[in-house]
Amino acid sequence: MQEKLDQILSQILAAARERGWDQKTLLRRAGLGPTTLSKLKRARDARLSTLERLANAVDLTLSLGPREPLLEHLQARDLFVSGDGD
């Protein structure tokens, strides 16, 4: 879980940097307290609402994707390989 949380935070922080924002500006624009990011970085879990507020502040959206990305299957040329060995 921690790895996924770190990835999400990393993407949000990168989007904030692209806008020229520091972490304090991101938190202010998301309407969150000054210790939120440090708590999230130490946490093993996070509230979805907190992540959503951070993502929305930098015009990102949280979403789910397939466990095995389509691009990996395309590159491996096994997109249409059936599970029964045919």
N, CA, C and O atoms as CSV, one atom per row, in Angstrom:
chain,resi,resn,atom,element,x,y,z
A,1,MET,N,N,0.816,-1.188,0.000
A,1,MET,CA,C,0.000,0.000,0.000
A,1,MET,C,C,0.864,1.257,0.000
A,1,MET,O,O,0.551,2.237,-0.676
A,2,GLN,N,N,1.967,1.218,0.774
A,2,GLN,CA,C,2.831,2.388,0.886
A,2,GLN,C,C,3.404,2.791,-0.466
A,2,GLN,O,O,3.515,3.980,-0.767
A,3,GLU,N,N,3.770,1.802,-1.284
A,3,GLU,CA,C,4.336,2.093,-2.604
A,3,GLU,C,C,3.341,2.846,-3.475
A,3,GLU,O,O,3.707,3.806,-4.153
A,4,LYS,N,N,2.094,2.417,-3.456
A,4,LYS,CA,C,1.060,3.090,-4.258
A,4,LYS,C,C,0.827,4.510,-3.765
A,4,LYS,O,O,0.690,5.439,-4.561
A,5,LEU,N,N,0.781,4.672,-2.450
A,5,LEU,CA,C,0.594,5.998,-1.869
A,5,LEU,C,C,1.752,6.905,-2.260
A,5,LEU,O,O,1.541,8.066,-2.611
A,6,ASP,N,N,2.964,6.386,-2.201
A,6,ASP,CA,C,4.139,7.165,-2.600
A,6,ASP,C,C,4.060,7.578,-4.071
A,6,ASP,O,O,4.422,8.701,-4.422
A,7,GLN,N,N,3.586,6.674,-4.928
A,7,GLN,CA,C,3.456,6.985,-6.354
A,7,GLN,C,C,2.435,8.089,-6.588
A,7,GLN,O,O,2.669,9.006,-7.375
A,8,ILE,N,N,1.314,7.997,-5.908
A,8,ILE,CA,C,0.267,9.006,-6.054
A,8,ILE,C,C,0.774,10.368,-5.587
A,8,ILE,O,O,0.603,11.369,-6.282
A,9,LEU,N,N,1.395,10.404,-4.416
A,9,LEU,CA,C,1.924,11.662,-3.896
A,9,LEU,C,C,2.995,12.228,-4.814
A,9,LEU,O,O,3.058,13.441,-5.015
A,10,SER,N,N,3.819,11.385,-5.361
A,10,SER,CA,C,4.876,11.820,-6.257
A,10,SER,C,C,4.297,12.498,-7.500
A,10,SER,O,O,4.798,13.534,-7.939
A,11,GLN,N,N,3.249,11.914,-8.057
A,11,GLN,CA,C,2.613,12.494,-9.241
A,11,GLN,C,C,1.955,13.830,-8.917
A,11,GLN,O,O,2.028,14.770,-9.708
A,12,ILE,N,N,1.323,13.912,-7.769
A,12,ILE,CA,C,0.671,15.161,-7.355
A,12,ILE,C,C,1.718,16.253,-7.132
A,12,ILE,O,O,1.546,17.386,-7.581
A,13,LEU,N,N,2.798,15.907,-6.441
A,13,LEU,CA,C,3.848,16.889,-6.177
A,13,LEU,C,C,4.539,17.339,-7.457
A,13,LEU,O,O,4.906,18.506,-7.590
A,14,ALA,N,N,4.716,16.415,-8.400
A,14,ALA,CA,C,5.324,16.779,-9.687
A,14,ALA,C,C,4.417,17.757,-10.440
A,14,ALA,O,O,4.900,18.721,-11.035
A,15,ALA,N,N,3.112,17.511,-10.412
A,15,ALA,CA,C,2.169,18.415,-11.079
A,15,ALA,C,C,2.181,19.795,-10.416
A,15,ALA,O,O,2.054,20.815,-11.092
A,16,ALA,N,N,2.333,19.818,-9.102
A,16,ALA,CA,C,2.413,21.103,-8.388
A,16,ALA,C,C,3.688,21.844,-8.787
A,16,ALA,O,O,3.650,23.052,-9.018
A,17,ARG,N,N,4.811,21.139,-8.871
A,17,ARG,CA,C,6.081,21.769,-9.269
A,17,ARG,C,C,5.996,22.330,-10.681
A,17,ARG,O,O,6.548,23.393,-10.964
A,18,GLU,N,N,5.301,21.613,-11.575
A,18,GLU,CA,C,5.131,22.099,-12.943
A,18,GLU,C,C,4.398,23.437,-12.972
A,18,GLU,O,O,4.586,24.230,-13.895
A,19,ARG,N,N,3.575,23.684,-11.977
A,19,ARG,CA,C,2.860,24.943,-11.868
A,19,ARG,C,C,3.673,26.007,-11.122
A,19,ARG,O,O,3.246,27.153,-10.982
A,20,GLY,N,N,4.838,25.603,-10.655
A,20,GLY,CA,C,5.674,26.521,-9.905
A,20,GLY,C,C,5.273,26.651,-8.447
A,20,GLY,O,O,5.643,27.616,-7.779
A,21,TRP,N,N,4.513,25.677,-7.953
A,21,TRP,CA,C,4.035,25.713,-6.579
A,21,TRP,C,C,4.981,24.943,-5.678
A,21,TRP,O,O,5.539,23.920,-6.073
A,22,ASP,N,N,5.154,25.438,-4.476
A,22,ASP,CA,C,5.829,24.656,-3.453
A,22,ASP,C,C,4.755,23.850,-2.708
A,22,ASP,O,O,3.565,23.979,-2.997
A,23,GLN,N,N,5.178,23.033,-1.764
A,23,GLN,CA,C,4.217,22.179,-1.049
A,23,GLN,C,C,3.230,23.006,-0.231
A,23,GLN,O,O,2.062,22.638,-0.101
A,24,LYS,N,N,3.697,24.116,0.315
A,24,LYS,CA,C,2.822,24.985,1.103
A,24,LYS,C,C,1.686,25.544,0.237
A,24,LYS,O,O,0.538,25.610,0.676
A,25,THR,N,N,2.017,25.943,-0.985
A,25,THR,CA,C,1.004,26.464,-1.910
A,25,THR,C,C,0.011,25.369,-2.285
A,25,THR,O,O,-1.196,25.610,-2.321
A,26,LEU,N,N,0.512,24.170,-2.565
A,26,LEU,CA,C,-0.361,23.042,-2.892
A,26,LEU,C,C,-1.359,22.792,-1.768
A,26,LEU,O,O,-2.559,22.659,-2.007
A,27,LEU,N,N,-0.860,22.730,-0.562
A,27,LEU,CA,C,-1.737,22.467,0.589
A,27,LEU,C,C,-2.776,23.580,0.763
A,27,LEU,O,O,-3.942,23.305,1.045
A,28,ARG,N,N,-2.358,24.809,0.597
A,28,ARG,CA,C,-3.294,25.931,0.734
A,28,ARG,C,C,-4.386,25.836,-0.332
A,28,ARG,O,O,-5.568,26.011,-0.035
A,29,ARG,N,N,-3.986,25.561,-1.567
A,29,ARG,CA,C,-4.963,25.475,-2.659
A,29,ARG,C,C,-5.894,24.281,-2.514
A,29,ARG,O,O,-7.025,24.305,-3.000
A,30,ALA,N,N,-5.416,23.237,-1.846
A,30,ALA,CA,C,-6.249,22.055,-1.597
A,30,ALA,C,C,-7.097,22.217,-0.342
A,30,ALA,O,O,-7.967,21.392,-0.063
A,31,GLY,N,N,-6.841,23.283,0.412
A,31,GLY,CA,C,-7.599,23.513,1.638
A,31,GLY,C,C,-7.214,22.563,2.762
A,31,GLY,O,O,-8.050,22.185,3.583
A,32,LEU,N,N,-5.952,22.184,2.791
A,32,LEU,CA,C,-5.476,21.234,3.792
A,32,LEU,C,C,-4.463,21.891,4.722
A,32,LEU,O,O,-3.870,22.917,4.392
A,33,GLY,N,N,-4.278,21.284,5.885
A,33,GLY,CA,C,-3.372,21.815,6.892
A,33,GLY,C,C,-1.909,21.668,6.518
A,33,GLY,O,O,-1.563,20.869,5.648
A,34,PRO,N,N,-1.050,22.436,7.173
A,34,PRO,CA,C,0.377,22.460,6.832
A,34,PRO,C,C,1.128,21.166,7.117
A,34,PRO,O,O,2.213,20.964,6.570
A,35,THR,N,N,0.598,20.294,7.942
A,35,THR,CA,C,1.296,19.038,8.254
A,35,THR,C,C,0.769,17.841,7.469
A,35,THR,O,O,1.229,16.716,7.663
A,36,THR,N,N,-0.187,18.081,6.591
A,36,THR,CA,C,-0.831,16.983,5.862
A,36,THR,C,C,0.163,16.148,5.064
A,36,THR,O,O,0.144,14.920,5.156
A,37,LEU,N,N,1.029,16.785,4.283
A,37,LEU,CA,C,1.960,16.021,3.450
A,37,LEU,C,C,2.943,15.205,4.273
A,37,LEU,O,O,3.230,14.057,3.932
A,38,SER,N,N,3.459,15.776,5.342
A,38,SER,CA,C,4.409,15.007,6.154
A,38,SER,C,C,3.720,13.800,6.786
A,38,SER,O,O,4.321,12.733,6.913
A,39,LYS,N,N,2.460,13.971,7.181
A,39,LYS,CA,C,1.706,12.838,7.728
A,39,LYS,C,C,1.465,11.777,6.662
A,39,LYS,O,O,1.594,10.583,6.934
A,40,LEU,N,N,1.115,12.206,5.445
A,40,LEU,CA,C,0.873,11.254,4.363
A,40,LEU,C,C,2.145,10.491,3.995
A,40,LEU,O,O,2.095,9.294,3.713
A,41,LYS,N,N,3.266,11.174,3.999
A,41,LYS,CA,C,4.528,10.519,3.650
A,41,LYS,C,C,4.924,9.458,4.664
A,41,LYS,O,O,5.593,8.487,4.309
A,42,ARG,N,N,4.521,9.625,5.920
A,42,ARG,CA,C,4.833,8.649,6.966
A,42,ARG,C,C,3.762,7.565,7.085
A,42,ARG,O,O,4.011,6.497,7.643
A,43,ALA,N,N,2.588,7.843,6.567
A,43,ALA,CA,C,1.442,6.943,6.741
A,43,ALA,C,C,1.571,5.691,5.875
A,43,ALA,O,O,2.271,5.669,4.863
A,44,ARG,N,N,0.880,4.672,6.309
A,44,ARG,CA,C,0.775,3.463,5.493
A,44,ARG,C,C,-0.534,3.468,4.717
A,44,ARG,O,O,-0.760,2.618,3.855
A,45,ASP,N,N,-1.367,4.404,5.020
A,45,ASP,CA,C,-2.685,4.493,4.405
A,45,ASP,C,C,-3.090,5.962,4.400
A,45,ASP,O,O,-2.508,6.771,5.123
A,46,ALA,N,N,-4.067,6.303,3.601
A,46,ALA,CA,C,-4.518,7.693,3.534
A,46,ALA,C,C,-6.005,7.738,3.231
A,46,ALA,O,O,-6.567,6.806,2.656
A,47,ARG,N,N,-6.616,8.814,3.619
A,47,ARG,CA,C,-8.028,9.006,3.288
A,47,ARG,C,C,-8.142,9.359,1.811
A,47,ARG,O,O,-7.391,10.184,1.290
A,48,LEU,N,N,-9.080,8.727,1.164
A,48,LEU,CA,C,-9.324,9.001,-0.241
A,48,LEU,C,C,-9.675,10.471,-0.440
A,48,LEU,O,O,-9.242,11.079,-1.419
A,49,SER,N,N,-10.443,11.046,0.460
A,49,SER,CA,C,-10.843,12.445,0.324
A,49,SER,C,C,-9.643,13.382,0.357
A,49,SER,O,O,-9.640,14.397,-0.339
A,50,THR,N,N,-8.630,13.064,1.147
A,50,THR,CA,C,-7.427,13.897,1.206
A,50,THR,C,C,-6.659,13.819,-0.106
A,50,THR,O,O,-6.241,14.842,-0.648
A,51,LEU,N,N,-6.477,12.609,-0.612
A,51,LEU,CA,C,-5.784,12.446,-1.886
A,51,LEU,C,C,-6.536,13.121,-3.026
A,51,LEU,O,O,-5.932,13.712,-3.921
A,52,GLU,N,N,-7.848,13.028,-2.981
A,52,GLU,CA,C,-8.670,13.649,-4.016
A,52,GLU,C,C,-8.538,15.170,-3.978
A,52,GLU,O,O,-8.457,15.801,-5.032
A,53,ARG,N,N,-8.514,15.762,-2.805
A,53,ARG,CA,C,-8.362,17.212,-2.685
A,53,ARG,C,C,-7.007,17.662,-3.227
A,53,ARG,O,O,-6.918,18.676,-3.919
A,54,LEU,N,N,-5.960,16.913,-2.914
A,54,LEU,CA,C,-4.636,17.243,-3.439
A,54,LEU,C,C,-4.600,17.108,-4.964
A,54,LEU,O,O,-4.087,17.986,-5.657
A,55,ALA,N,N,-5.142,16.015,-5.475
A,55,ALA,CA,C,-5.154,15.794,-6.920
A,55,ALA,C,C,-5.972,16.865,-7.636
A,55,ALA,O,O,-5.544,17.394,-8.662
A,56,ASN,N,N,-7.126,17.178,-7.107
A,56,ASN,CA,C,-7.976,18.199,-7.730
A,56,ASN,C,C,-7.300,19.562,-7.768
A,56,ASN,O,O,-7.503,20.333,-8.705
A,57,ALA,N,N,-6.501,19.859,-6.755
A,57,ALA,CA,C,-5.822,21.162,-6.706
A,57,ALA,C,C,-4.877,21.350,-7.886
A,57,ALA,O,O,-4.628,22.480,-8.308
A,58,VAL,N,N,-4.344,20.242,-8.426
A,58,VAL,CA,C,-3.424,20.323,-9.572
A,58,VAL,C,C,-4.064,19.778,-10.849
A,58,VAL,O,O,-3.369,19.381,-11.784
A,59,ASP,N,N,-5.386,19.766,-10.872
A,59,ASP,CA,C,-6.163,19.322,-12.038
A,59,ASP,C,C,-5.883,17.876,-12.448
A,59,ASP,O,O,-5.857,17.549,-13.634
A,60,LEU,N,N,-5.676,17.023,-11.456
A,60,LEU,CA,C,-5.563,15.587,-11.700
A,60,LEU,C,C,-6.793,14.907,-11.127
A,60,LEU,O,O,-7.500,15.476,-10.295
A,61,THR,N,N,-7.039,13.690,-11.577
A,61,THR,CA,C,-8.136,12.905,-11.031
A,61,THR,C,C,-7.597,11.550,-10.593
A,61,THR,O,O,-6.685,11.007,-11.217
A,62,LEU,N,N,-8.144,11.025,-9.554
A,62,LEU,CA,C,-7.774,9.687,-9.103
A,62,LEU,C,C,-8.628,8.682,-9.856
A,62,LEU,O,O,-9.835,8.874,-9.997
A,63,SER,N,N,-8.011,7.611,-10.340
A,63,SER,CA,C,-8.775,6.599,-11.062
A,63,SER,C,C,-8.092,5.247,-10.917
A,63,SER,O,O,-6.941,5.158,-10.491
A,64,LEU,N,N,-8.808,4.216,-11.272
A,64,LEU,CA,C,-8.282,2.858,-11.252
A,64,LEU,C,C,-7.911,2.450,-12.657
A,64,LEU,O,O,-8.505,2.921,-13.627
A,65,GLY,N,N,-6.933,1.580,-12.770
A,65,GLY,CA,C,-6.532,1.053,-14.066
A,65,GLY,C,C,-6.300,-0.436,-13.945
A,65,GLY,O,O,-6.291,-0.982,-12.842
A,66,PRO,N,N,-6.114,-1.088,-15.061
A,66,PRO,CA,C,-5.866,-2.526,-15.013
A,66,PRO,C,C,-4.566,-2.828,-14.283
A,66,PRO,O,O,-3.624,-2.037,-14.314
A,67,ARG,N,N,-4.530,-3.957,-13.641
A,67,ARG,CA,C,-3.340,-4.364,-12.896
A,67,ARG,C,C,-2.145,-4.514,-13.819
A,67,ARG,O,O,-1.034,-4.111,-13.474
A,68,GLU,N,N,-2.368,-5.092,-14.986
A,68,GLU,CA,C,-1.306,-5.245,-15.974
A,68,GLU,C,C,-1.601,-4.283,-17.118
A,68,GLU,O,O,-2.498,-4.539,-17.921
A,69,PRO,N,N,-0.871,-3.196,-17.202
A,69,PRO,CA,C,-1.158,-2.178,-18.208
A,69,PRO,C,C,-1.141,-2.714,-19.629
A,69,PRO,O,O,-0.352,-3.593,-19.974
A,70,LEU,N,N,-2.012,-2.175,-20.427
A,70,LEU,CA,C,-2.158,-2.563,-21.821
A,70,LEU,C,C,-0.848,-2.422,-22.582
A,70,LEU,O,O,-0.515,-3.274,-23.405
A,71,LEU,N,N,-0.111,-1.365,-22.317
A,71,LEU,CA,C,1.147,-1.138,-23.023
A,71,LEU,C,C,2.110,-2.300,-22.838
A,71,LEU,O,O,2.795,-2.689,-23.784
A,72,GLU,N,N,2.173,-2.858,-21.639
A,72,GLU,CA,C,3.067,-3.993,-21.395
A,72,GLU,C,C,2.674,-5.191,-22.258
A,72,GLU,O,O,3.537,-5.886,-22.794
A,73,HIS,N,N,1.382,-5.427,-22.389
A,73,HIS,CA,C,0.924,-6.540,-23.236
A,73,HIS,C,C,1.237,-6.268,-24.702
A,73,HIS,O,O,1.643,-7.179,-25.423
A,74,LEU,N,N,1.058,-5.045,-25.147
A,74,LEU,CA,C,1.359,-4.715,-26.531
A,74,LEU,C,C,2.846,-4.905,-26.821
A,74,LEU,O,O,3.215,-5.455,-27.859
A,75,GLN,N,N,3.691,-4.451,-25.909
A,75,GLN,CA,C,5.130,-4.589,-26.104
A,75,GLN,C,C,5.564,-6.046,-26.075
A,75,GLN,O,O,6.492,-6.426,-26.788
A,76,ALA,N,N,4.912,-6.861,-25.268
A,76,ALA,CA,C,5.240,-8.285,-25.185
A,76,ALA,C,C,4.560,-9.080,-26.298
A,76,ALA,O,O,4.812,-10.275,-26.452
A,77,ARG,N,N,3.708,-8.426,-27.067
A,77,ARG,CA,C,2.959,-9.052,-28.168
A,77,ARG,C,C,2.106,-10.219,-27.692
A,77,ARG,O,O,1.946,-11.208,-28.408
A,78,ASP,N,N,1.554,-10.107,-26.474
A,78,ASP,CA,C,0.714,-11.189,-25.959
A,78,ASP,C,C,-0.694,-10.694,-25.603
A,78,ASP,O,O,-1.350,-11.245,-24.719
A,79,LEU,N,N,-1.139,-9.665,-26.293
A,79,LEU,CA,C,-2.439,-9.082,-25.980
A,79,LEU,C,C,-3.574,-10.076,-26.191
A,79,LEU,O,O,-4.531,-10.090,-25.416
A,80,PHE,N,N,-3.485,-10.895,-27.212
A,80,PHE,CA,C,-4.590,-11.782,-27.552
A,80,PHE,C,C,-4.300,-13.249,-27.247
A,80,PHE,O,O,-4.931,-14.139,-27.817
A,81,VAL,N,N,-3.357,-13.498,-26.361
A,81,VAL,CA,C,-3.037,-14.861,-25.958
A,81,VAL,C,C,-4.108,-15.322,-24.983
A,81,VAL,O,O,-4.386,-14.643,-23.995
A,82,SER,N,N,-4.706,-16.464,-25.254
A,82,SER,CA,C,-5.751,-16.969,-24.384
A,82,SER,C,C,-5.143,-17.623,-23.158
A,82,SER,O,O,-3.984,-18.036,-23.174
A,83,GLY,N,N,-5.925,-17.715,-22.100
A,83,GLY,CA,C,-5.453,-18.291,-20.851
A,83,GLY,C,C,-5.342,-19.805,-20.865
A,83,GLY,O,O,-4.770,-20.379,-19.939
A,84,ASP,N,N,-5.875,-20.477,-21.895
A,84,ASP,CA,C,-5.877,-21.946,-21.908
A,84,ASP,C,C,-4.755,-22.529,-22.765
A,84,ASP,O,O,-4.773,-23.719,-23.077
A,85,GLY,N,N,-3.777,-21.699,-23.148
A,85,GLY,CA,C,-2.631,-22.204,-23.899
A,85,GLY,C,C,-2.823,-22.251,-25.378
A,85,GLY,O,O,-1.900,-22.651,-26.087
A,86,ASP,N,N,-3.981,-21.861,-25.902
A,86,ASP,CA,C,-4.202,-21.872,-27.366
A,86,ASP,C,C,-3.584,-20.678,-28.032
A,86,ASP,O,O,-3.676,-20.534,-29.251
